[in-house]
């Protein structure tokens, strides 16, 4: 994996205990979408090396305790302190609603599977645990929750967000 196909996810800042666990610090808010991560890339000597996660426990919004397969001692873990973690770009698209996507989607076209084109993203309102897509169309504000229940996918290549709005949501704004 090359760095251009990935995005920075955080840094291993120190060991935790004696069994090879780390304290990981992210510059992005860690949400429940990250619970299902199976692996990350660790930058070692300017190369991205995959490591499989055996456990991850979130301490707060920006840090976690993480344990990798094949790292089973404090001595071995110390070798990785200060190393940066990366995730593949396609992972970023799957983690809908994550703050890392917010600035990237401004200007994207929003398509609803039932109603077609709704409009373009004017901005993302960063309300804790409930970010909203703001679309201004015909001098009216349209607010759509930016979460994995409504957002089917984010297509960065074509600048499109496909949504499947709940019954009645779009009708409110018509």
KAFEN-V660233 format. One record per backbone hydrogen bond with DSSP energy under -1.0 kcal/mol. CO is the residue of the C=O (numbers start at 0). NH is the residue of the N-H. Records with the same first field share a line. If there is no record, write none. Layout:
BEGIN
CO = NH / NH
END
This chain:
BEGIN
1 = 4
2 = 5
4 = 88
6 = 86
9 = 84
10 = 24
11 = 81
13 = 22
17 = 73
20 = 15
21 = 65
22 = 12 / 13
23 = 63
24 = 10
30 = 33
31 = 34
33 = 36
37 = 52
39 = 50
40 = 85
41 = 48
43 = 46
46 = 43
48 = 41
50 = 39
51 = 68
54 = 66
56 = 64
60 = 29
61 = 25
62 = 58 / 59
63 = 23
64 = 56
65 = 21
66 = 53 / 54
67 = 70
72 = 76
73 = 77
76 = 79
79 = 82
82 = 11
83 = 42
84 = 8 / 9
85 = 40
86 = 6
87 = 91
88 = 92
89 = 93
90 = 94
93 = 95
94 = 97
97 = 100
98 = 101
100 = 104
104 = 107
107 = 120
108 = 160
109 = 117 / 118
110 = 162
111 = 115
115 = 111
118 = 109
120 = 106
122 = 133
124 = 126 / 131
126 = 129
130 = 145
131 = 124
132 = 143
133 = 121 / 122
134 = 141
136 = 139
139 = 136
141 = 134
143 = 132
144 = 146
146 = 149 / 150
149 = 163
152 = 161
154 = 159
158 = 108
159 = 154
160 = 110
161 = 151 / 152
162 = 112
165 = 168
167 = 171
169 = 172
170 = 173
END
